[in-house]
Amino acid sequence: MDLNPLNQIDPVVIVVVVAIFWVTYFGLRALYFLPYIKVMEAREVRLEAAAELVLEAERIVEEADAEITRKTMEARERADALLRDAHDDVAREKRERLAAAGDEIGHFLEDGRAAISSAREHELMELRDEALECVGLACEKLVGEADESVIEAAVDKLIARRVH
């Protein structure tokens, strides 16, 4: 018996081991590696498509944000314009109402002044009549008889001095 390890290796065993290796390799390749590679390639395609979709979605979101900002600014500008218009309308309405109230008060004041003037004239005429009567009676008692024109002149002068 020879202890040389090279002499102990049987070539049939080596051929069988090589054949088993190649059968196992091609079997695994056909049953496992090729389907795994196909799955991984399909996954890579789906990942690329998903990445493109994410980029597209981000672009759409950015556009939507820009559109929202623009529309918000437009709405704010319209609201500010409406608010200014409302303030202007309120100020105009206030001026119109104040002018109308001023006119109404002016007419009311004018009517009041006319009524006061009319009442004053009426009272002055009554005062004049009573003063003429009183002065006439006083003159008759003191002097006996007095001239009507002199009495009217004296009463008119007194009323003009005291009343006007």
MOHUMO-V653448 format. One record per backbone hydrogen bond with DSSP energy under -1.0 kcal/mol. NH is the residue of the N-H (numbers start at 1). CO is the residue of the C=O. E is the energy in kcal/mol with one decimal. If there is no record, write none. Layout:
# MOHUMO-V653448
{{NH CO E} {NH CO E}}
This chain:
# MOHUMO-V653448
{{14 10 -1.5} {15 11 -2.3} {16 12 -2.6} {17 13 -2.8} {18 14 -2.6} {19 15 -2.5} {20 16 -2.9} {21 17 -2.6} {22 18 -2.4} {23 19 -2.5} {24 20 -2.8} {25 21 -2.8} {26 22 -2.7} {27 23 -2.4} {28 24 -3.0} {29 25 -2.6} {30 26 -2.3} {31 27 -2.7} {32 28 -3.0} {33 28 -2.3} {34 29 -2.6} {36 32 -2.3} {37 33 -2.7} {38 34 -2.4} {39 35 -2.6} {40 36 -2.5} {41 37 -2.7} {42 38 -2.7} {43 39 -2.7} {44 40 -2.4} {45 41 -2.3} {46 42 -2.6} {47 43 -2.8} {48 44 -2.4} {49 45 -2.6} {50 46 -2.8} {51 47 -2.6} {52 48 -2.4} {53 49 -2.5} {54 50 -2.6} {55 51 -2.5} {56 52 -2.7} {57 53 -2.9} {58 54 -2.7} {59 55 -2.4} {60 56 -2.6} {61 57 -2.7} {62 58 -2.5} {63 59 -2.6} {64 60 -2.9} {65 61 -2.9} {66 62 -2.5} {67 63 -2.8} {68 64 -3.2} {69 65 -2.7} {70 66 -2.6} {71 67 -3.1} {72 68 -2.8} {73 69 -2.4} {74 70 -2.6} {75 71 -3.0} {76 72 -2.7} {77 73 -2.7} {78 74 -2.8} {79 75 -2.8} {80 76 -2.7} {81 77 -2.6} {82 78 -2.9} {83 79 -2.6} {84 80 -2.8} {85 81 -2.9} {86 82 -2.7} {87 83 -2.8} {88 84 -2.9} {89 85 -3.1} {90 86 -2.8} {91 87 -2.8} {92 88 -3.0} {93 89 -3.0} {94 90 -2.7} {95 91 -2.7} {96 92 -2.9} {97 93 -2.9} {98 94 -2.9} {99 95 -2.8} {100 96 -2.9} {101 97 -3.2} {102 98 -2.9} {103 99 -2.8} {104 100 -2.9} {105 101 -3.3} {106 102 -2.8} {107 103 -2.7} {108 104 -2.9} {109 105 -3.6} {110 106 -2.8} {111 107 -3.0} {112 108 -2.6} {113 109 -3.2} {114 110 -2.6} {115 111 -2.6} {116 112 -3.0} {117 113 -3.2} {118 114 -2.7} {119 115 -3.0} {120 116 -3.0} {121 117 -2.9} {122 118 -2.5} {123 119 -2.9} {124 120 -3.4} {125 121 -2.4} {126 122 -2.3} {127 123 -3.3} {128 124 -3.0} {129 125 -2.6} {130 126 -2.9} {131 127 -3.2} {132 128 -3.0} {133 129 -2.2} {134 130 -3.0} {135 131 -3.2} {136 132 -2.3} {137 133 -2.5} {138 134 -2.9} {139 135 -2.9} {140 136 -2.2} {141 137 -2.1} {142 138 -2.6} {143 139 -2.9} {144 139 -1.5} {151 147 -2.1} {152 148 -2.3} {153 149 -2.1} {154 150 -2.5} {155 151 -2.7} {156 152 -2.6} {157 153 -2.2} {158 154 -2.4} {159 155 -2.8} {160 156 -2.5} {161 157 -2.1} {162 158 -2.6} {163 159 -2.6}}
